[in-house]
Every structure is written in structure tokens, then in C-alpha cells.
Amino acid sequence: QVQLVESGGGLVQAGGSLRLSCVASGEIFATNTMAWYRQFPGKDRELVAQLTRDGSANYVDSVKGRFTILLNNAKNTMYLQMTSLKPEDTAIYYCYLERRGWLRYWGPGTQVTVSS
């Protein structure tokens, strides 16, 4: 089993910054992908940023240049550094981990609210 716990969400003004953290514990060996998703009210979750086993990082176009996904292997912690935040970034942000090609895990989510 894998446990994922996010933190760092909150209320911030437009143009501000937040750093989300996701601590992974349990059977995290053979992890292929870690990622951040977000969900807007009434919408499906969308991929924000992902980090693959070979170190490649990918971002949805709307956050390129503003968000950075980072991994600290020693702490089993993934981060999402968010800068120049916009009201349209307001969503619940979820941590995601995939291992062995078919095992998928989600954190409970953390709310990010950006005021105009």
C-alpha cells in the first residue's frame, strides 16, 4: 500500500505563490510516475504536472513557466512550486503516484484558492 498526504494549500492573492508538498510512504518502490492533478468544481481532474522515472517533467500549457514540479527522493516528498498564481488556478490539488505500470494512488487533496 501507498499513502500520499498533501499540504501547503490555502488562500493567496493573485500574483502570489504557494508551495504544495506531497509526502509518500509505504511501498513506493518501482514508482514510474508522480504527478499533481487539480479539479475545478463540476469538472474532471486534469493533469497539472508530472515527473517520470527518468526525471522528465511535463506541464499543462496553462501553468508552463509558472509552476515547477520537484522531487526530494531522500524525503519521499514531491513539491509543486506555484508562482504568479491566477484566480483560474483555484481548485483542489491532488497528488498522484503510479507504480508497476498499473497501481495508482491518490492523496486526499488540498484546496488552493486564489483571490482577485
C-alpha positions as CSV (number, residue, x, y, z in Angstrom):
1,Q,0.0,0.0,0.0
2,V,1.0,3.6,-0.6
3,Q,-0.1,6.6,1.4
4,L,0.0,10.1,0.0
5,V,-0.6,13.3,2.0
6,E,-0.7,16.7,0.6
7,S,-0.1,20.0,2.4
8,G,0.5,23.6,1.6
9,G,-2.8,24.7,0.1
10,G,-4.5,27.8,1.2
11,L,-5.8,31.3,0.2
12,V,-3.5,33.6,-1.7
13,Q,-3.9,36.8,-3.7
14,A,-3.5,36.8,-7.4
15,G,0.2,37.1,-8.3
16,G,1.2,35.3,-5.2
17,S,3.0,32.0,-4.6
18,L,2.4,28.7,-2.8
19,R,4.3,25.5,-2.5
20,L,2.4,22.3,-2.2
21,S,4.0,19.2,-0.7
22,C,3.1,15.5,-1.0
23,V,4.7,13.0,1.3
24,A,4.7,9.4,0.1
25,S,5.0,6.4,2.4
26,G,4.6,2.7,2.1
27,E,5.5,0.5,-0.8
28,I,6.8,3.3,-3.1
29,F,9.5,1.2,-4.9
30,A,9.1,0.7,-8.6
31,T,7.4,4.1,-8.9
32,N,7.2,5.2,-12.5
33,T,5.3,8.5,-12.3
34,M,4.4,11.1,-9.7
35,A,2.2,13.9,-10.6
36,W,-0.1,16.8,-9.5
37,Y,-3.7,17.0,-10.7
38,R,-6.3,19.5,-10.0
39,Q,-10.1,19.5,-10.1
40,F,-12.3,22.5,-10.7
41,P,-15.9,22.4,-9.4
42,G,-18.0,20.3,-11.6
43,K,-15.1,19.2,-13.7
44,D,-12.9,16.1,-14.1
45,R,-9.4,16.1,-12.7
46,E,-6.8,17.5,-15.0
47,L,-3.1,16.8,-15.1
48,V,-1.1,19.8,-14.0
49,A,2.5,18.5,-13.9
50,Q,4.1,15.1,-13.9
51,L,7.6,13.7,-13.2
52,T,8.6,10.4,-14.7
53,R,11.1,7.9,-13.6
54,D,13.8,9.2,-16.0
55,G,13.4,12.7,-14.5
56,S,11.4,14.2,-17.3
57,A,8.9,16.9,-16.2
58,N,5.8,17.8,-18.2
59,Y,3.3,20.6,-17.6
60,V,-0.2,21.5,-18.9
61,D,0.2,24.6,-21.1
62,S,-1.7,26.9,-18.7
63,V,0.9,26.5,-16.0
64,K,4.1,26.4,-18.0
65,G,6.6,29.0,-16.8
66,R,4.7,29.5,-13.5
67,F,4.7,26.1,-11.8
68,T,7.6,23.7,-11.1
69,I,7.4,20.1,-10.0
70,L,10.2,18.9,-7.8
71,L,11.1,15.6,-6.1
72,N,13.2,15.1,-3.0
73,N,13.9,11.4,-3.0
74,A,15.6,11.5,0.4
75,K,12.4,12.8,2.0
76,N,10.0,10.9,-0.3
77,T,8.4,14.2,-0.9
78,M,7.1,15.8,-4.1
79,Y,6.6,19.5,-4.4
80,L,4.6,21.8,-6.7
81,Q,6.1,25.3,-6.6
82,M,3.4,27.7,-7.9
83,T,4.1,31.3,-8.7
84,S,2.2,34.1,-10.4
85,L,-1.0,32.5,-9.3
86,K,-4.2,33.4,-11.0
87,P,-7.9,33.1,-9.9
88,E,-8.3,30.4,-12.5
89,D,-5.8,28.3,-10.6
90,T,-8.3,27.9,-7.8
91,A,-9.0,24.2,-7.5
92,I,-8.4,21.2,-5.3
93,Y,-4.9,19.8,-6.0
94,Y,-4.2,16.1,-5.7
95,C,-1.0,14.2,-5.5
96,Y,-0.8,11.1,-7.7
97,L,1.6,8.1,-7.8
98,E,1.8,5.2,-10.3
99,R,3.9,2.2,-9.8
100,R,4.4,-1.1,-11.6
101,G,2.5,0.3,-14.6
102,W,-0.9,-0.3,-13.1
103,L,-1.1,0.6,-9.4
104,R,-2.4,4.1,-9.0
105,Y,-2.7,6.1,-5.8
106,W,-4.2,9.5,-4.9
107,G,-3.9,11.8,-1.9
108,P,-7.0,13.3,-0.3
109,G,-6.3,16.7,-1.9
110,T,-5.6,20.2,-0.8
111,Q,-7.6,23.3,-1.6
112,V,-5.9,26.2,-3.3
113,T,-7.9,29.5,-3.6
114,V,-6.6,32.5,-5.5
115,S,-8.4,35.7,-4.9
116,S,-8.5,38.5,-7.4
